[in-house]
Each structure stands twice: as structure tokens, then as C-alpha cells.
Amino acid sequence: MERNNKISKKIIERLTKYLKCLGNFSPDDYISSEEMGGLLGVTAAQIRKDFSNFIPAFQYNFGIRGKGYHVKSLTEALSQILGLHKENNLIIVGAGNLGGAILQEGGFIKDGFNIVGIFDIAKNKIGKEYRGIKVKSVYEIENLVKDTEVDIAVITECNPIAQEMADLVINSGIKSILNFTPMELKVPKNVAISHIDINSKLQELNYWKEKVKNI
């Protein structure tokens, strides 16, 4: 499927929410954009507009007038848009508490993603094993990428070396990074990156906590 350069991050973010919402319904059900919008706090018009960006690429009509969207068909279409119809390999860079938790707790990584390696720079962590995967040196990432297609690198290393780890990952040929560190990593334009800054989210939540006290 060709990429539409006009597709924004917000649209893709909403697609993931639509897909998650569909998981609460039977595959044989039908759901209208109004019903989905009511569950997610999104307008029906916005949902239809989001879907319309992808209809030409799929040559597929997402909805049936008067009936809504067939849950199974829409789930399959959204999964294909998001690349979940195939196995996506990822590595974890950083075998500390967070990296280990992501690997140990199966609920963090859903279907469509397969962890193929975990790496660290600390010698005392190399050789440890998580769910059958041994921690290797970060300097072995390039060797893995030569033998195995790696789609995403999840970086959980601490701040001082996070940028160094990102550079190492990028130089190995990996083009997508999920950054779990508070550091704003610098990457080339041809590398996709998503930041998850837990502290910033706590600050945002703290603001809204004070607001709801007055409601």
C-alpha cells in the first residue's frame, strides 16, 4: 500500500483507538460511526473522514449505508493499514527494570509484534535471560539486523547514553524507534520516532486532576 504523505500522526493515533474499540465487539457485529464515536469521544464525521483517506488504496467500501461497518472486515482493514497483518520484529535496547518488564509481561506487546532480541551496554546485564531471550551487547545489534529484519527498536536506556543508543540503532539500519526515555532523541528525517515520556504524562495528569476538583 502506498503511503499518503498527508496522513497526520493524529489520524494514525485515532486509527489505533478505533481498532482497540472494535476488539470489544463480536466479529460478526456491525457498528456505526455514531456508535463508535460515542464510545471514543470522536465525532462520526471525523471517523468517516479518517477512513476516507484509505478507501482508494484498498478499493474497499468500509461501511454499508443504514447498517454501519462490519466489525471483522473493518478490523482486518485497519490491521492492514497499521501493518499488523504481518509479523513485525522488534528489539529492546536496555535490559534494566523497564526493558525487562516489557519483555517479561506479555500484555505490553500484542499480536503483530515479535521481540527478537534485547540488548544492553552494561557487562553485568549481558548474558541474563528473559523469557528465553539472552541479553546481548548493544554492539551486536548490527549483526542481528544483517540476519533478521528488525522493524522497530524500543529504547529504554537511561538519559546519558540514550542518544548514543539511538545512533547505534539507526546506523544498524533500523528505521523506527519507540523512545521510552525522557530525552528528546535526534533522528534523521527518514527515521520514524515516537516518544513516551511518562513524567510529562504525569505532569499533564496532575494539571487535569486539579481542574476536576472544581467540577
C-alpha positions in Angstrom: 0.0 0.0 0.0 1.4 3.4 -0.9 1.9 5.9 1.9 -0.2 9.1 1.8 2.0 12.0 2.8 -1.0 13.9 4.0 -1.8 11.4 6.7 -1.0 13.0 10.1 0.1 11.4 13.3 -3.3 12.3 14.9 -5.1 10.2 12.2 -2.9 7.2 12.9 -3.4 7.6 16.6 -7.1 7.6 16.1 -7.0 4.5 13.9 -5.3 2.6 16.8 -8.2 3.7 19.1 -10.8 2.5 16.5 -9.0 -0.8 16.3 -9.0 -1.2 20.1 -12.6 -0.3 20.3 -13.6 -3.0 17.7 -12.0 -5.6 19.9 -14.9 -5.2 22.3 -17.4 -6.5 19.7 -18.1 -9.8 18.0 -16.5 -10.1 14.6 -20.0 -10.6 13.1 -21.4 -7.4 14.6 -22.0 -4.1 12.8 -21.1 -0.8 14.3 -22.0 2.7 13.1 -19.6 5.7 13.1 -22.0 7.3 15.5 -21.8 4.4 17.9 -18.0 4.2 17.7 -17.7 8.0 18.1 -19.9 8.0 21.2 -17.6 5.4 22.8 -14.4 7.2 21.9 -15.4 10.8 22.2 -14.9 11.4 18.5 -17.4 12.8 16.0 -18.9 10.4 13.5 -17.9 12.8 10.7 -14.3 12.6 11.9 -14.3 8.8 11.8 -15.7 8.8 8.3 -13.1 11.4 7.2 -10.3 9.3 8.7 -11.4 6.2 6.9 -11.9 8.0 3.6 -8.1 8.7 3.5 -7.6 4.9 2.9 -10.5 3.8 0.8 -8.8 4.4 -2.6 -5.8 2.4 -1.5 -7.9 -0.6 -0.6 -10.5 -0.2 -3.2 -12.9 -1.1 -0.4 -16.0 0.5 0.9 -15.7 0.5 4.7 -19.4 1.0 5.5 -22.8 -0.1 4.5 -25.5 2.6 4.5 -28.0 2.1 7.2 -26.1 -0.8 8.7 -22.6 0.5 9.6 -19.3 -1.2 9.5 -18.8 -5.0 9.6 -16.5 -5.4 12.6 -14.4 -8.3 11.2 -13.9 -6.6 7.8 -13.1 -3.2 9.4 -10.7 -4.8 11.9 -8.9 -6.5 9.0 -8.7 -3.3 7.0 -7.4 -1.3 9.9 -4.9 -4.0 10.8 -3.5 -3.9 7.3 -3.3 -0.1 7.3 -1.3 -0.3 10.6 0.8 -3.2 9.3 -0.5 -5.7 11.8 -1.4 -8.2 9.1 2.2 -9.4 9.2 4.7 -10.1 11.9 6.8 -7.1 12.9 10.1 -7.8 14.6 11.4 -5.5 17.4 14.3 -5.3 19.7 14.6 -3.8 23.2 17.7 -1.6 23.9 18.1 -1.5 27.6 17.8 -4.6 29.9 17.0 -2.6 33.1 13.8 -2.6 35.0 11.6 -1.2 32.2 13.2 -3.2 29.4 12.9 -6.4 31.5 9.3 -5.6 32.4 8.3 -5.1 28.8 9.8 -8.4 27.8 8.5 -10.4 30.9 5.0 -9.0 30.8 3.2 -10.4 27.7 0.5 -7.8 28.0 2.8 -5.0 26.8 3.3 -6.5 23.4 0.2 -7.5 21.4 -0.3 -9.7 18.3 1.6 -8.5 15.3 4.9 -7.8 17.1 7.6 -10.2 17.9 10.6 -9.5 20.2 13.7 -10.9 18.6 16.4 -9.5 20.9 17.2 -7.5 24.0 20.5 -5.6 24.3 22.4 -3.6 26.9 25.7 -1.8 27.2 26.4 -2.9 30.8 28.6 -6.0 31.1 26.8 -7.2 34.3 23.5 -7.5 32.4 24.8 -9.2 29.3 24.1 -12.9 29.4 21.0 -12.6 31.6 17.9 -14.3 30.2 14.3 -13.0 29.9 11.6 -15.4 28.6 14.2 -17.4 26.7 16.0 -14.4 25.2 19.5 -13.7 26.3 20.7 -10.1 26.8 23.4 -9.3 24.3 25.8 -6.4 23.9 24.4 -3.4 22.0 27.4 -3.8 19.6 25.8 -7.0 18.4 22.7 -5.2 17.1 24.1 -4.7 13.7 24.9 -8.5 13.4 21.2 -9.3 14.2 19.9 -6.8 11.7 22.1 -8.4 9.0 20.5 -11.8 9.6 16.9 -10.8 10.7 14.6 -8.0 9.5 14.1 -5.7 12.5 11.3 -3.2 12.2 11.4 -1.3 15.5 13.8 -0.6 18.3 12.4 0.2 21.7 14.9 2.3 23.7 14.7 2.2 27.4 18.3 3.1 28.3 18.9 6.0 30.7 19.4 9.5 29.6 23.2 9.9 29.3 23.6 7.2 26.7 20.1 7.2 25.1 21.2 9.3 22.1 24.3 7.1 21.6 22.0 4.0 21.6 19.6 5.7 19.1 22.6 6.5 16.8 23.8 2.9 17.1 20.3 1.6 16.2 19.9 3.9 13.2 23.4 3.1 11.9 22.5 -0.6 12.0 19.6 0.1 9.6 16.6 0.2 11.8 14.2 3.0 10.7 11.6 3.1 13.5 12.2 3.9 17.2 10.0 3.9 20.3 11.7 6.1 22.8 10.8 5.4 26.5 13.4 7.8 27.8 12.7 11.5 28.8 15.4 12.6 26.4 14.3 14.1 23.0 16.3 11.9 20.7 17.5 13.4 17.5 17.0 11.3 14.4 17.2 11.8 10.6 14.1 12.6 8.6 14.0 9.1 7.2 13.6 7.6 10.7 10.2 7.4 12.4 10.2 8.0 16.2 7.5 8.0 18.9 8.2 9.4 22.4 6.7 8.0 25.5 7.6 10.4 28.4 6.0 9.1 31.5 7.0 12.1 33.6 5.4 14.5 31.1 2.2 12.5 31.2 2.2 12.6 35.0 2.6 16.4 34.8 -0.4 16.7 32.4 -2.5 14.4 34.6 -1.6 16.5 37.7 -2.9 19.6 35.9 -6.2 17.9 35.0 -6.5 16.5 38.5 -6.6 20.0 39.9 -9.2 21.0 37.3 -11.6 18.2 38.0 -11.6 19.1 41.7 -13.6 22.2 40.8 -16.3 20.3 38.8 
